[in-house]
């Protein structure tokens, strides 16, 4: 529950996400080579919408927990993100 532990967990999570990127772009070509561009557009749109909703929801959680300066709100927001992953 220290800052160093939190930093380590976030760094490790983002590092592992980098591994998944290698298989993401070619996956569309494997599924449907003729429509890879359309499928890529649809998946990128879904990712963008999720990013917008995620930021708004995180703000809502922080606001309900006393603001961004309260550690409890961050624990709730990051815990919810961990649950989804």
FIVEX-750635 format. One record per residue: x, y, z of N, C-alpha, C, O in turn; residue number from 1. Coordinates in pm, whole numbers, plus 50000, padded with zeros to 5 digits. Example, Ala and Ser with C-alpha at 12.3 -4.5 7.8 and 13.67 -1.06 7.14 Angstrom:
BEGIN
+-------+-------+-------+-------+-------+-------+-------+-------+-------+-------+-------+-------+-----+
!  n_c1 !  n_c2 !  n_c3 ! ca_c1 ! ca_c2 ! ca_c3 !  c_c1 !  c_c2 !  c_c3 !  o_c1 !  o_c2 !  o_c3 ! pos !
+-------+-------+-------+-------+-------+-------+-------+-------+-------+-------+-------+-------+-----+
! 51319 ! 49431 ! 50780 ! 51230 ! 49550 ! 50780 ! 51320 ! 49670 ! 50780 ! 51424 ! 49668 ! 50846 !   1 !
! 51285 ! 49775 ! 50708 ! 51367 ! 49894 ! 50714 ! 51290 ! 50003 ! 50787 ! 51341 ! 50114 ! 50804 !   2 !
+-------+-------+-------+-------+-------+-------+-------+-------+-------+-------+-------+-------+-----+
This chain:
BEGIN
+-------+-------+-------+-------+-------+-------+-------+-------+-------+-------+-------+-------+-----+
!  n_c1 !  n_c2 !  n_c3 ! ca_c1 ! ca_c2 ! ca_c3 !  c_c1 !  c_c2 !  c_c3 !  o_c1 !  o_c2 !  o_c3 ! pos !
+-------+-------+-------+-------+-------+-------+-------+-------+-------+-------+-------+-------+-----+
! 50082 ! 49881 ! 50000 ! 50000 ! 50000 ! 50000 ! 50086 ! 50126 ! 50000 ! 50043 ! 50231 ! 50047 !   1 !
! 50207 ! 50114 ! 49948 ! 50293 ! 50232 ! 49938 ! 50290 ! 50285 ! 49795 ! 50237 ! 50221 ! 49704 !   2 !
! 50347 ! 50402 ! 49778 ! 50354 ! 50461 ! 49644 ! 50439 ! 50375 ! 49551 ! 50408 ! 50361 ! 49432 !   3 !
! 50545 ! 50318 ! 49604 ! 50634 ! 50234 ! 49522 ! 50561 ! 50109 ! 49473 ! 50578 ! 50069 ! 49358 !   4 !
! 50481 ! 50049 ! 49558 ! 50405 ! 49930 ! 49517 ! 50303 ! 49966 ! 49410 ! 50287 ! 49893 ! 49312 !   5 !
! 50234 ! 50077 ! 49428 ! 50138 ! 50122 ! 49328 ! 50204 ! 50150 ! 49195 ! 50152 ! 50113 ! 49090 !   6 !
! 50319 ! 50217 ! 49200 ! 50393 ! 50248 ! 49078 ! 50438 ! 50120 ! 49009 ! 50433 ! 50110 ! 48886 !   7 !
! 50483 ! 50023 ! 49087 ! 50526 ! 49896 ! 49029 ! 50410 ! 49824 ! 48960 ! 50427 ! 49773 ! 48849 !   8 !
! 50295 ! 49820 ! 49024 ! 50180 ! 49751 ! 48966 ! 50135 ! 49818 ! 48837 ! 50105 ! 49750 ! 48739 !   9 !
! 50129 ! 49950 ! 48837 ! 50088 ! 50021 ! 48715 ! 50190 ! 49999 ! 48604 ! 50153 ! 49977 ! 48489 !  10 !
! 50318 ! 50006 ! 48637 ! 50423 ! 49985 ! 48537 ! 50418 ! 49844 ! 48480 ! 50431 ! 49825 ! 48359 !  11 !
! 50399 ! 49745 ! 48567 ! 50391 ! 49606 ! 48520 ! 50269 ! 49586 ! 48431 ! 50276 ! 49518 ! 48329 !  12 !
! 50157 ! 49645 ! 48469 ! 50035 ! 49631 ! 48389 ! 50055 ! 49690 ! 48250 ! 50019 ! 49626 ! 48150 !  13 !
! 50110 ! 49809 ! 48243 ! 50132 ! 49872 ! 48112 ! 50236 ! 49798 ! 48030 ! 50227 ! 49795 ! 47907 !  14 !
! 50334 ! 49739 ! 48096 ! 50434 ! 49660 ! 48024 ! 50372 ! 49536 ! 47960 ! 50401 ! 49504 ! 47844 !  15 !
! 50287 ! 49468 ! 48034 ! 50221 ! 49349 ! 47979 ! 50123 ! 49386 ! 47869 ! 50102 ! 49308 ! 47776 !  16 !
! 50063 ! 49503 ! 47878 ! 49974 ! 49547 ! 47771 ! 50051 ! 49565 ! 47640 ! 49995 ! 49548 ! 47531 !  17 !
! 50178 ! 49600 ! 47650 ! 50261 ! 49614 ! 47531 ! 50277 ! 49483 ! 47455 ! 50286 ! 49483 ! 47332 !  18 !
! 50280 ! 49372 ! 47527 ! 50291 ! 49242 ! 47462 ! 50168 ! 49211 ! 47377 ! 50178 ! 49149 ! 47271 !  19 !
! 50053 ! 49253 ! 47423 ! 49930 ! 49223 ! 47350 ! 49920 ! 49302 ! 47220 ! 49852 ! 49261 ! 47126 !  20 !
! 49986 ! 49414 ! 47214 ! 49979 ! 49500 ! 47095 ! 50038 ! 49430 ! 46972 ! 49994 ! 49456 ! 46859 !  21 !
! 50136 ! 49344 ! 46991 ! 50199 ! 49274 ! 46880 ! 50102 ! 49187 ! 46801 ! 50115 ! 49174 ! 46680 !  22 !
! 50006 ! 49128 ! 46869 ! 49910 ! 49042 ! 46801 ! 49782 ! 49112 ! 46760 ! 49700 ! 49054 ! 46690 !  23 !
! 49764 ! 49235 ! 46803 ! 49638 ! 49304 ! 46778 ! 49622 ! 49344 ! 46631 ! 49519 ! 49314 ! 46571 !  24 !
! 49720 ! 49409 ! 46575 ! 49706 ! 49464 ! 46440 ! 49693 ! 49355 ! 46333 ! 49618 ! 49373 ! 46237 !  25 !
! 49763 ! 49245 ! 46349 ! 49756 ! 49139 ! 46248 ! 49631 ! 49053 ! 46263 ! 49596 ! 48978 ! 46172 !  26 !
! 49566 ! 49062 ! 46377 ! 49447 ! 48981 ! 46400 ! 49337 ! 49012 ! 46299 ! 49265 ! 48921 ! 46257 !  27 !
! 49322 ! 49135 ! 46261 ! 49219 ! 49174 ! 46165 ! 49246 ! 49112 ! 46027 ! 49153 ! 49073 ! 45956 !  28 !
! 49371 ! 49103 ! 45991 ! 49408 ! 49040 ! 45864 ! 49380 ! 48890 ! 45867 ! 49344 ! 48831 ! 45765 !  29 !
! 49397 ! 48828 ! 45983 ! 49370 ! 48685 ! 45995 ! 49221 ! 48655 ! 45987 ! 49180 ! 48556 ! 45927 !  30 !
! 49139 ! 48741 ! 46046 ! 48995 ! 48716 ! 46052 ! 48931 ! 48736 ! 45915 ! 48858 ! 48648 ! 45867 !  31 !
! 48957 ! 48850 ! 45852 ! 48893 ! 48880 ! 45723 ! 48984 ! 48972 ! 45643 ! 48973 ! 49095 ! 45652 !  32 !
! 49075 ! 48914 ! 45564 ! 49172 ! 48996 ! 45491 ! 49109 ! 49103 ! 45401 ! 49164 ! 49212 ! 45386 !  33 !
! 48995 ! 49073 ! 45342 ! 48932 ! 49169 ! 45250 ! 48868 ! 49287 ! 45324 ! 48854 ! 49395 ! 45267 !  34 !
! 48831 ! 49266 ! 45448 ! 48762 ! 49370 ! 45525 ! 48841 ! 49412 ! 45648 ! 48783 ! 49462 ! 45745 !  35 !
! 48972 ! 49392 ! 45645 ! 49055 ! 49423 ! 45762 ! 49045 ! 49570 ! 45802 ! 49044 ! 49602 ! 45921 !  36 !
! 49038 ! 49659 ! 45705 ! 49028 ! 49801 ! 45736 ! 48898 ! 49836 ! 45807 ! 48897 ! 49915 ! 45901 !  37 !
! 48789 ! 49778 ! 45761 ! 48658 ! 49803 ! 45824 ! 48657 ! 49748 ! 45966 ! 48610 ! 49814 ! 46059 !  38 !
! 48707 ! 49626 ! 45982 ! 48710 ! 49564 ! 46115 ! 48800 ! 49644 ! 46208 ! 48768 ! 49662 ! 46326 !  39 !
! 48912 ! 49693 ! 46157 ! 49002 ! 49776 ! 46238 ! 48931 ! 49904 ! 46282 ! 48945 ! 49946 ! 46396 !  40 !
! 48857 ! 49964 ! 46191 ! 48783 ! 50086 ! 46224 ! 48678 ! 50062 ! 46331 ! 48663 ! 50143 ! 46422 !  41 !
! 48607 ! 49951 ! 46320 ! 48505 ! 49919 ! 46420 ! 48569 ! 49894 ! 46557 ! 48521 ! 49944 ! 46658 !  42 !
! 48677 ! 49818 ! 46559 ! 48741 ! 49789 ! 46688 ! 48805 ! 49914 ! 46749 ! 48803 ! 49931 ! 46871 !  43 !
! 48861 ! 50001 ! 46666 ! 48917 ! 50126 ! 46718 ! 48807 ! 50217 ! 46771 ! 48827 ! 50286 ! 46871 !  44 !
! 48691 ! 50219 ! 46705 ! 48579 ! 50299 ! 46754 ! 48533 ! 50248 ! 46890 ! 48506 ! 50326 ! 46981 !  45 !
! 48523 ! 50116 ! 46904 ! 48482 ! 50057 ! 47032 ! 48583 ! 50094 ! 47142 ! 48543 ! 50124 ! 47254 !  46 !
! 48711 ! 50091 ! 47110 ! 48814 ! 50127 ! 47207 ! 48808 ! 50273 ! 47246 ! 48829 ! 50308 ! 47362 !  47 !
! 48780 ! 50359 ! 47148 ! 48771 ! 50502 ! 47176 ! 48651 ! 50533 ! 47264 ! 48661 ! 50610 ! 47359 !  48 !
! 48538 ! 50473 ! 47232 ! 48417 ! 50494 ! 47314 ! 48442 ! 50445 ! 47457 ! 48403 ! 50512 ! 47553 !  49 !
! 48507 ! 50331 ! 47471 ! 48537 ! 50279 ! 47605 ! 48630 ! 50376 ! 47680 ! 48614 ! 50394 ! 47801 !  50 !
! 48724 ! 50437 ! 47610 ! 48813 ! 50533 ! 47674 ! 48740 ! 50657 ! 47721 ! 48768 ! 50709 ! 47830 !  51 !
! 48647 ! 50705 ! 47643 ! 48570 ! 50824 ! 47681 ! 48481 ! 50792 ! 47801 ! 48478 ! 50868 ! 47898 !  52 !
! 48409 ! 50681 ! 47795 ! 48320 ! 50642 ! 47905 ! 48402 ! 50612 ! 48031 ! 48360 ! 50646 ! 48142 !  53 !
! 48517 ! 50548 ! 48015 ! 48601 ! 50515 ! 48129 ! 48650 ! 50638 ! 48204 ! 48653 ! 50638 ! 48327 !  54 !
! 48690 ! 50741 ! 48131 ! 48736 ! 50865 ! 48195 ! 48621 ! 50932 ! 48269 ! 48638 ! 50979 ! 48382 !  55 !
! 48505 ! 50936 ! 48207 ! 48389 ! 50997 ! 48273 ! 48349 ! 50918 ! 48397 ! 48316 ! 50977 ! 48500 !  56 !
! 48352 ! 50786 ! 48388 ! 48314 ! 50703 ! 48503 ! 48415 ! 50715 ! 48616 ! 48377 ! 50718 ! 48733 !  57 !
! 48543 ! 50723 ! 48582 ! 48645 ! 50742 ! 48684 ! 48625 ! 50876 ! 48756 ! 48636 ! 50883 ! 48878 !  58 !
! 48595 ! 50980 ! 48680 ! 48565 ! 51109 ! 48741 ! 48446 ! 51101 ! 48834 ! 48447 ! 51160 ! 48942 !  59 !
! 48344 ! 51028 ! 48793 ! 48225 ! 51010 ! 48877 ! 48262 ! 50938 ! 49007 ! 48220 ! 50980 ! 49115 !  60 !
! 48340 ! 50829 ! 48997 ! 48379 ! 50756 ! 49117 ! 48461 ! 50843 ! 49211 ! 48441 ! 50840 ! 49333 !  61 !
! 48553 ! 50920 ! 49156 ! 48635 ! 51007 ! 49239 ! 48551 ! 51115 ! 49307 ! 48570 ! 51146 ! 49424 !  62 !
! 48458 ! 51171 ! 49232 ! 48372 ! 51275 ! 49286 ! 48285 ! 51221 ! 49400 ! 48267 ! 51288 ! 49502 !  63 !
! 48232 ! 51102 ! 49382 ! 48146 ! 51041 ! 49485 ! 48226 ! 51001 ! 49610 ! 48169 ! 50985 ! 49718 !  64 !
! 48357 ! 50985 ! 49594 ! 48442 ! 50941 ! 49706 ! 48516 ! 51056 ! 49771 ! 48609 ! 51033 ! 49849 !  65 !
! 48479 ! 51179 ! 49742 ! 48541 ! 51293 ! 49809 ! 48640 ! 51372 ! 49727 ! 48703 ! 51463 ! 49779 !  66 !
! 48655 ! 51339 ! 49600 ! 48745 ! 51415 ! 49514 ! 48874 ! 51341 ! 49484 ! 48903 ! 51236 ! 49542 !  67 !
! 48950 ! 51397 ! 49392 ! 49073 ! 51331 ! 49346 ! 49182 ! 51330 ! 49452 ! 49278 ! 51254 ! 49440 !  68 !
! 49171 ! 51412 ! 49554 ! 49274 ! 51416 ! 49657 ! 49255 ! 51306 ! 49762 ! 49342 ! 51286 ! 49847 !  69 !
! 49142 ! 51236 ! 49759 ! 49115 ! 51129 ! 49856 ! 49163 ! 50995 ! 49801 ! 49128 ! 50955 ! 49690 !  70 !
! 49242 ! 50926 ! 49880 ! 49299 ! 50799 ! 49837 ! 49192 ! 50692 ! 49819 ! 49207 ! 50603 ! 49734 !  71 !
! 49085 ! 50699 ! 49897 ! 48979 ! 50599 ! 49887 ! 48915 ! 50597 ! 49748 ! 48881 ! 50491 ! 49696 !  72 !
! 48898 ! 50715 ! 49689 ! 48841 ! 50723 ! 49554 ! 48930 ! 50656 ! 49451 ! 48881 ! 50589 ! 49360 !  73 !
! 49060 ! 50675 ! 49465 ! 49154 ! 50612 ! 49371 ! 49156 ! 50462 ! 49389 ! 49166 ! 50387 ! 49292 !  74 !
! 49147 ! 50417 ! 49513 ! 49141 ! 50272 ! 49537 ! 49017 ! 50213 ! 49471 ! 49023 ! 50105 ! 49412 !  75 !
! 48906 ! 50283 ! 49482 ! 48783 ! 50236 ! 49421 ! 48794 ! 50234 ! 49268 ! 48757 ! 50136 ! 49204 !  76 !
! 48843 ! 50343 ! 49211 ! 48854 ! 50353 ! 49065 ! 48951 ! 50249 ! 49009 ! 48919 ! 50183 ! 48910 !  77 !
! 49068 ! 50235 ! 49070 ! 49166 ! 50138 ! 49021 ! 49121 ! 49995 ! 49048 ! 49150 ! 49905 ! 48970 !  78 !
! 49051 ! 49974 ! 49159 ! 48997 ! 49842 ! 49187 ! 48892 ! 49801 ! 49085 ! 48887 ! 49685 ! 49043 !  79 !
! 48809 ! 49895 ! 49044 ! 48709 ! 49866 ! 48943 ! 48775 ! 49835 ! 48809 ! 48733 ! 49744 ! 48737 !  80 !
! 48879 ! 49912 ! 48775 ! 48952 ! 49886 ! 48650 ! 49018 ! 49748 ! 48654 ! 49020 ! 49677 ! 48554 !  81 !
! 49073 ! 49711 ! 48769 ! 49135 ! 49578 ! 48783 ! 49031 ! 49469 ! 48769 ! 49058 ! 49365 ! 48708 !  82 !
! 48913 ! 49492 ! 48824 ! 48806 ! 49394 ! 48812 ! 48767 ! 49372 ! 48666 ! 48741 ! 49259 ! 48626 !  83 !
! 48762 ! 49479 ! 48588 ! 48723 ! 49467 ! 48447 ! 48830 ! 49395 ! 48365 ! 48797 ! 49326 ! 48269 !  84 !
! 48955 ! 49411 ! 48402 ! 49062 ! 49346 ! 48328 ! 49072 ! 49202 ! 48367 ! 49157 ! 49129 ! 48315 !  85 !
+-------+-------+-------+-------+-------+-------+-------+-------+-------+-------+-------+-------+-----+
